[in-house]
Amino acid sequence: MTAGGSGLSPAQRLDDLRSEIADHNHRYYVLDDPIVSDAEYDRLMVELQALEQAHPDLITPDSPTQRVGAQPLSAFSSVRHAVPMLSLGNAFASEDIDAFNKRVAETLRGAGLAGADGLVEYEAELKFDGLAVSLRYEQGALVRAATRGDGRTGEDITSNIRTLRSVPLKLRGDYPDVLEVRGEVLMNRRDFDRLNEAQQKRGDKIFVNPRNAAAGSLRQLDPRITATRPLRFYAYGWGELRIVRDGQVELFRQEGGESGLPRDTHAGMLDWLAELGLPVSPHRQIVRGVEGLLGFYDDKGTHRAQLPFDIDGVVYKVNSLQAQGVLGFVARAPRFAIAHKFPAQEETTRLMDIEVQVGRTGAITPVARLQPVFVGGVTVTNATLHNEDEVRRKDVRIGDTVIVRRAGDVIPEIVGPVLDLRPDDARQFVMPTHCPVCGSAIERPEDEAISRCTGGLFCAAQRKQSLRHAAGRKALDIEGLGEKLIDQLVDSGRVKSLADLFTLKAEELLLLERMGRKSAENLVEALARARNPELERLLYALGIRHVGETTARDLAQHFGSVEAVMAADEEALLQVHDVGPVVAGSISRFFAESHNREVVAELAAAGVHARVEQRQPTGAQRLAGKTLVLTGTMPAWTRDEATRHILAAGGKVSGSVSRKTAYVVAGEEAGSKLAKAQELGVPVLDEAGLKQLLGM
Ligand code: IVH
């Protein structure tokens, strides 16, 4: 009997399928270099399942179909770690790292282990923000997995860990007789977002961060639930390691100095773990001395947002295992390693109040007033809550203790409340019915998320915001016209519109509080310089809803003057590249308002005349006849934006890579399309490369 017409016996075919699937897992999770699509992978799994169903006697415990097998547990049993799971000393300041390095160098010098130049060699790694686990392999097979617990005893989570595809059920190559692998279980941010979306749709619990989601997923008593959670594992160390050589049992207890280990450096050991088929992060580096350490820290600190998962710092480990042995341990942490933490990206603080802010177009934004909290390297006192629905969705109430997050240079956000700490008198936010600045009614159009003040330019808040917008760098770029000054000018009633700015005289500016002669003269000069802006900047400065920089540029190119744009009806506007009905409608409504037409006339009267720059034909045809494929997430552009730019340059965007593809643009977490491009030798660009191609 042969399996599926393959000419092989079922046992042989099963064997082939299992190792092929294990290979694909290995390529995907360990080498980060998949060669088949998800569909192809699924096809192999289906064939394996069918064949096993027909031959249940041939099912083996390490078969990929057996990852989710066990029935729900009633409780986790405890496991004593053969070798305790230690923790790391923490450092935040570079002085602490300097001191650490000096101590290490001193001890090694005393032991005659200093390098020629006296610099200590370290392996620097990421500090994964997940959960520590220990995986025990006996004769190459995964037999037990445990949480860290108190370091000596943890919980048995074997049936949950078996569901992680990045954890091999069987080691490859020349594995030792016993190996305890130590590492971290975590969830990629993107997978986390998707999980939360799905949880929300089902009305299930929303997780506050990936770490929390990973912890919750590992603590499930039903492994079938864990199996649906996108967890990953990265190895960073080892516990018990036993190798039988010539009938002699050699027992290595732990990182730290024994000779006879398979490799003599920490980096070498991690390479060895990778050879055994375990996922080891490629983001590690051998560095020397304190400068090497701090260089790694800065590099990872700057680029952490580009990693697919959260890290809370980096870890430095003396690379030589012999040197590790000499340094030994204090209490429950090694002397040869230290964690260098980034400033926390999440902190808790009290939500004192929720106030509303009025934007340029009247949008009312609820803003959280927070008890000042130091997070992500800055002190945060406010955070936007975006809109009414968002306040409801996050279920934050005035008086709550909330989690505040500031990741990288991203604006601070409120993750959610700490429900256990909610006081009895916590109050719900109520959207005001009238604008707190001008008293006009606040309206929220049906099927829109944003409430708006209906006061228009009658509202001082909207006026201030539109002046701020017009004075900004991307608009008229009026140097010296800051927020405070705009507030003064509007509050005093002197400036009611953009045109009023251009009639300001140094003498009257001098009458304003805290205004010196020099600043007044500088501002008047800056206003004079701003009288001759590029047309696109002037159009942008007008603050027409839906007219961003790009649309302003397209309008300028197309019409050549403000008057021509003003005269255009919707049909004429629709002729402009990339202008659709929404934008056209907004532009024509804007110029239908008499006060807006007046501002344009007054600007001309005040001597503001736009100039039209003759451009290279916007590279309109730079990508003519070329097909591009987009994959992964780009740092700044969305897929749609990138597509629009490519189409505008005469190119095409396709969903699949072939020999005809001109370029593949790959962002973070690019997958099989990137692999395909490399296979076919299609040039691969990142976002910056694409921009260059577009001449931007
Ligand atoms: S080594 C003997 N390396 O940090 C040293 N730990 O406080 C054992 N962690 O519980 C730890 N990334 O969960 C090490 N690259 C890394 C790590 C790492 C994250 C966690 C681990 C441990 C804690 C140490």
Residues whose N, C-alpha, C, O or C-beta is under 5 A from the ligand:
A	BS01	IVH	L86 S87 L88 E125 L126 K127 F128 L131 A132 E184 Y236 V315 P334
